[in-house]
Amino acid sequence: MKVLPQTVKFDADLLTKYDRPLPRYTSYPPATELKEDFAEIDFKAAIALR
């Protein structure tokens, strides 16, 4: 197998444009949406809608 060298080119203007602090995305749904009273019947109803 032959490995081809690759050169990565960066657009400095694009990097500057998007160099902003953002909220972290860690999971979906977010933990604030999780509930302890979500029963098996709720799960089955939710997936039946898909």
NUPA-373457 format. One record per atom (N, C-alpha, C, O): residue number from 1; residue in one letter; atom name; z, y negated, x. Coordinates in nm, 4 decimals. Layout:
[NUM; "a"; "CA"; [Z; Y; X]]
...
This chain:
[1; "m"; "N"; [0.0000; 0.1170; 0.0847]]
[1; "m"; "CA"; [0.0000; 0.0000; 0.0000]]
[1; "m"; "C"; [0.0000; -0.1237; 0.0896]]
[1; "m"; "O"; [0.0786; -0.1334; 0.1838]]
[2; "k"; "N"; [-0.0867; -0.2155; 0.0598]]
[2; "k"; "CA"; [-0.0960; -0.3385; 0.1365]]
[2; "k"; "C"; [-0.0191; -0.4502; 0.0651]]
[2; "k"; "O"; [-0.0410; -0.4758; -0.0533]]
[3; "v"; "N"; [0.0686; -0.5146; 0.1364]]
[3; "v"; "CA"; [0.1466; -0.6239; 0.0799]]
[3; "v"; "C"; [0.0765; -0.7547; 0.1150]]
[3; "v"; "O"; [0.0509; -0.7832; 0.2320]]
[4; "l"; "N"; [0.0461; -0.8331; 0.0131]]
[4; "l"; "CA"; [-0.0205; -0.9607; 0.0344]]
[4; "l"; "C"; [0.0832; -1.0721; 0.0455]]
[4; "l"; "O"; [0.1739; -1.0812; -0.0373]]
[5; "p"; "N"; [0.0704; -1.1558; 0.1462]]
[5; "p"; "CA"; [0.1650; -1.2677; 0.1562]]
[5; "p"; "C"; [0.1380; -1.3696; 0.0461]]
[5; "p"; "O"; [0.0231; -1.3961; 0.0108]]
[6; "q"; "N"; [0.2434; -1.4249; -0.0064]]
[6; "q"; "CA"; [0.2299; -1.5253; -0.1115]]
[6; "q"; "C"; [0.2951; -1.6546; -0.0664]]
[6; "q"; "O"; [0.4017; -1.6539; -0.0048]]
[7; "t"; "N"; [0.2312; -1.7632; -0.0970]]
[7; "t"; "CA"; [0.2859; -1.8943; -0.0674]]
[7; "t"; "C"; [0.3273; -1.9587; -0.1989]]
[7; "t"; "O"; [0.2488; -1.9658; -0.2934]]
[8; "v"; "N"; [0.4488; -2.0046; -0.2038]]
[8; "v"; "CA"; [0.4987; -2.0711; -0.3235]]
[8; "v"; "C"; [0.4840; -2.2210; -0.3024]]
[8; "v"; "O"; [0.5293; -2.2761; -0.2021]]
[9; "k"; "N"; [0.4197; -2.2859; -0.3989]]
[9; "k"; "CA"; [0.4025; -2.4305; -0.3918]]
[9; "k"; "C"; [0.4866; -2.4945; -0.5025]]
[9; "k"; "O"; [0.4805; -2.4534; -0.6183]]
[10; "f"; "N"; [0.5637; -2.5941; -0.4656]]
[10; "f"; "CA"; [0.6487; -2.6636; -0.5606]]
[10; "f"; "C"; [0.5931; -2.8025; -0.5885]]
[10; "f"; "O"; [0.5458; -2.8706; -0.4975]]
[11; "d"; "N"; [0.5989; -2.8434; -0.7123]]
[11; "d"; "CA"; [0.5583; -2.9772; -0.7521]]
[11; "d"; "C"; [0.6845; -3.0634; -0.7529]]
[11; "d"; "O"; [0.7686; -3.0490; -0.8416]]
[12; "a"; "N"; [0.6980; -3.1518; -0.6558]]
[12; "a"; "CA"; [0.8187; -3.2333; -0.6422]]
[12; "a"; "C"; [0.8432; -3.3198; -0.7655]]
[12; "a"; "O"; [0.9581; -3.3365; -0.8065]]
[13; "d"; "N"; [0.7376; -3.3752; -0.8256]]
[13; "d"; "CA"; [0.7541; -3.4585; -0.9445]]
[13; "d"; "C"; [0.8072; -3.3766; -1.0622]]
[13; "d"; "O"; [0.8908; -3.4240; -1.1390]]
[14; "l"; "N"; [0.7584; -3.2547; -1.0753]]
[14; "l"; "CA"; [0.8043; -3.1679; -1.1837]]
[14; "l"; "C"; [0.9504; -3.1281; -1.1624]]
[14; "l"; "O"; [1.0284; -3.1246; -1.2575]]
[15; "l"; "N"; [0.9864; -3.0987; -1.0401]]
[15; "l"; "CA"; [1.1260; -3.0655; -1.0105]]
[15; "l"; "C"; [1.2180; -3.1834; -1.0406]]
[15; "l"; "O"; [1.3271; -3.1657; -1.0948]]
[16; "t"; "N"; [1.1737; -3.3022; -1.0055]]
[16; "t"; "CA"; [1.2533; -3.4220; -1.0325]]
[16; "t"; "C"; [1.2667; -3.4455; -1.1828]]
[16; "t"; "O"; [1.3738; -3.4817; -1.2315]]
[17; "k"; "N"; [1.1574; -3.4246; -1.2554]]
[17; "k"; "CA"; [1.1581; -3.4458; -1.4004]]
[17; "k"; "C"; [1.2614; -3.3577; -1.4703]]
[17; "k"; "O"; [1.3311; -3.4038; -1.5607]]
[18; "y"; "N"; [1.2716; -3.2312; -1.4291]]
[18; "y"; "CA"; [1.3604; -3.1368; -1.4972]]
[18; "y"; "C"; [1.4928; -3.1142; -1.4248]]
[18; "y"; "O"; [1.5671; -3.0228; -1.4605]]
[19; "d"; "N"; [1.5235; -3.1945; -1.3252]]
[19; "d"; "CA"; [1.6498; -3.1821; -1.2534]]
[19; "d"; "C"; [1.7581; -3.2560; -1.3315]]
[19; "d"; "O"; [1.8001; -3.3654; -1.2939]]
[20; "r"; "N"; [1.8018; -3.1949; -1.4396]]
[20; "r"; "CA"; [1.9010; -3.2544; -1.5296]]
[20; "r"; "C"; [2.0091; -3.1509; -1.5613]]
[20; "r"; "O"; [1.9799; -3.0316; -1.5698]]
[21; "p"; "N"; [2.1321; -3.1950; -1.5787]]
[21; "p"; "CA"; [2.2361; -3.1005; -1.6216]]
[21; "p"; "C"; [2.2109; -3.0576; -1.7662]]
[21; "p"; "O"; [2.1775; -3.1400; -1.8513]]
[22; "l"; "N"; [2.2268; -2.9320; -1.7922]]
[22; "l"; "CA"; [2.2071; -2.8761; -1.9256]]
[22; "l"; "C"; [2.3244; -2.7870; -1.9615]]
[22; "l"; "O"; [2.3975; -2.7414; -1.8736]]
[23; "p"; "N"; [2.3427; -2.7619; -2.0907]]
[23; "p"; "CA"; [2.4476; -2.6660; -2.1283]]
[23; "p"; "C"; [2.4099; -2.5264; -2.0799]]
[23; "p"; "O"; [2.2919; -2.4921; -2.0716]]
[24; "r"; "N"; [2.5091; -2.4482; -2.0489]]
[24; "r"; "CA"; [2.4841; -2.3118; -2.0020]]
[24; "r"; "C"; [2.4474; -2.2222; -2.1185]]
[24; "r"; "O"; [2.5069; -2.2310; -2.2259]]
[25; "y"; "N"; [2.3506; -2.1370; -2.0972]]
[25; "y"; "CA"; [2.3152; -2.0361; -2.1962]]
[25; "y"; "C"; [2.3667; -1.9044; -2.1421]]
[25; "y"; "O"; [2.3169; -1.8548; -2.0410]]
[26; "t"; "N"; [2.4650; -1.8479; -2.2078]]
[26; "t"; "CA"; [2.5238; -1.7242; -2.1558]]
[26; "t"; "C"; [2.5007; -1.6053; -2.2469]]
[26; "t"; "O"; [2.4911; -1.4921; -2.1995]]
[27; "s"; "N"; [2.4917; -1.6286; -2.3755]]
[27; "s"; "CA"; [2.4727; -1.5146; -2.4652]]
[27; "s"; "C"; [2.4290; -1.5632; -2.6029]]
[27; "s"; "O"; [2.4442; -1.6801; -2.6382]]
[28; "y"; "N"; [2.3749; -1.4704; -2.6781]]
[28; "y"; "CA"; [2.3388; -1.4993; -2.8168]]
[28; "y"; "C"; [2.3853; -1.3831; -2.9008]]
[28; "y"; "O"; [2.3556; -1.2690; -2.8654]]
[29; "p"; "N"; [2.4545; -1.4040; -3.0073]]
[29; "p"; "CA"; [2.5039; -1.5336; -3.0554]]
[29; "p"; "C"; [2.6176; -1.5824; -2.9667]]
[29; "p"; "O"; [2.6805; -1.5033; -2.8965]]
[30; "p"; "N"; [2.6440; -1.7127; -2.9700]]
[30; "p"; "CA"; [2.7554; -1.7640; -2.8910]]
[30; "p"; "C"; [2.8879; -1.7083; -2.9427]]
[30; "p"; "O"; [2.8998; -1.6703; -3.0592]]
[31; "a"; "N"; [2.9842; -1.7044; -2.8562]]
[31; "a"; "CA"; [3.1153; -1.6478; -2.8914]]
[31; "a"; "C"; [3.1784; -1.7169; -3.0111]]
[31; "a"; "O"; [3.2562; -1.6555; -3.0842]]
[32; "t"; "N"; [3.1460; -1.8429; -3.0318]]
[32; "t"; "CA"; [3.2045; -1.9153; -3.1452]]
[32; "t"; "C"; [3.1550; -1.8616; -3.2791]]
[32; "t"; "O"; [3.2153; -1.8898; -3.3827]]
[33; "e"; "N"; [3.0465; -1.7848; -3.2787]]
[33; "e"; "CA"; [2.9921; -1.7286; -3.4026]]
[33; "e"; "C"; [3.0427; -1.5872; -3.4314]]
[33; "e"; "O"; [3.0171; -1.5335; -3.5392]]
[34; "l"; "N"; [3.1135; -1.5270; -3.3373]]
[34; "l"; "CA"; [3.1642; -1.3913; -3.3567]]
[34; "l"; "C"; [3.2887; -1.3946; -3.4445]]
[34; "l"; "O"; [3.3741; -1.4823; -3.4310]]
[35; "k"; "N"; [3.2968; -1.2977; -3.5341]]
[35; "k"; "CA"; [3.4093; -1.2927; -3.6265]]
[35; "k"; "C"; [3.4657; -1.1513; -3.6315]]
[35; "k"; "O"; [3.3907; -1.0538; -3.6249]]
[36; "e"; "N"; [3.5954; -1.1403; -3.6431]]
[36; "e"; "CA"; [3.6599; -1.0094; -3.6478]]
[36; "e"; "C"; [3.6439; -0.9423; -3.7830]]
[36; "e"; "O"; [3.6596; -0.8206; -3.7931]]
[37; "d"; "N"; [3.6129; -1.0188; -3.8875]]
[37; "d"; "CA"; [3.6031; -0.9594; -4.0207]]
[37; "d"; "C"; [3.4595; -0.9145; -4.0548]]
[37; "d"; "O"; [3.4275; -0.8949; -4.1720]]
[38; "f"; "N"; [3.3749; -0.8986; -3.9555]]
[38; "f"; "CA"; [3.2379; -0.8518; -3.9754]]
[38; "f"; "C"; [3.2401; -0.6995; -3.9762]]
[38; "f"; "O"; [3.2508; -0.6364; -3.8711]]
[39; "a"; "N"; [3.2301; -0.6409; -4.0948]]
[39; "a"; "CA"; [3.2455; -0.4963; -4.1107]]
[39; "a"; "C"; [3.1112; -0.4238; -4.0986]]
[39; "a"; "O"; [3.0056; -0.4866; -4.0904]]
[40; "e"; "N"; [3.1177; -0.2924; -4.0978]]
[40; "e"; "CA"; [2.9963; -0.2108; -4.0888]]
[40; "e"; "C"; [2.8995; -0.2419; -4.2032]]
[40; "e"; "O"; [2.7783; -0.2453; -4.1821]]
[41; "i"; "N"; [2.9507; -0.2639; -4.3213]]
[41; "i"; "CA"; [2.8648; -0.2937; -4.4359]]
[41; "i"; "C"; [2.7918; -0.4278; -4.4153]]
[41; "i"; "O"; [2.6772; -0.4435; -4.4574]]
[42; "d"; "N"; [2.8584; -0.5228; -4.3512]]
[42; "d"; "CA"; [2.7952; -0.6516; -4.3193]]
[42; "d"; "C"; [2.6820; -0.6304; -4.2191]]
[42; "d"; "O"; [2.5751; -0.6901; -4.2321]]
[43; "f"; "N"; [2.7057; -0.5458; -4.1197]]
[43; "f"; "CA"; [2.6042; -0.5152; -4.0189]]
[43; "f"; "C"; [2.4812; -0.4525; -4.0843]]
[43; "f"; "O"; [2.3682; -0.4932; -4.0574]]
[44; "k"; "N"; [2.5038; -0.3543; -4.1694]]
[44; "k"; "CA"; [2.3915; -0.2867; -4.2370]]
[44; "k"; "C"; [2.3131; -0.3841; -4.3254]]
[44; "k"; "O"; [2.1904; -0.3769; -4.3327]]
[45; "a"; "N"; [2.3834; -0.4736; -4.3916]]
[45; "a"; "CA"; [2.3162; -0.5729; -4.4759]]
[45; "a"; "C"; [2.2333; -0.6694; -4.3896]]
[45; "a"; "O"; [2.1228; -0.7083; -4.4273]]
[46; "a"; "N"; [2.2874; -0.7067; -4.2752]]
[46; "a"; "CA"; [2.2169; -0.7996; -4.1872]]
[46; "a"; "C"; [2.0892; -0.7369; -4.1311]]
[46; "a"; "O"; [1.9853; -0.8027; -4.1264]]
[47; "i"; "N"; [2.0956; -0.6114; -4.0889]]
[47; "i"; "CA"; [1.9745; -0.5496; -4.0323]]
[47; "i"; "C"; [1.8751; -0.5126; -4.1412]]
[47; "i"; "O"; [1.7560; -0.4991; -4.1130]]
[48; "a"; "N"; [1.9203; -0.4959; -4.2638]]
[48; "a"; "CA"; [1.8285; -0.4667; -4.3732]]
[48; "a"; "C"; [1.7387; -0.5879; -4.4038]]
[48; "a"; "O"; [1.6291; -0.5725; -4.4577]]
[49; "l"; "N"; [1.7858; -0.7069; -4.3692]]
[49; "l"; "CA"; [1.7090; -0.8280; -4.3911]]
[49; "l"; "C"; [1.5944; -0.8446; -4.2907]]
[49; "l"; "O"; [1.5057; -0.9271; -4.3126]]
[50; "r"; "N"; [1.5947; -0.7703; -4.1846]]
[50; "r"; "CA"; [1.4946; -0.7833; -4.0767]]
[50; "r"; "C"; [1.3722; -0.7039; -4.1058]]
[50; "r"; "O"; [1.2784; -0.7034; -4.0261]]
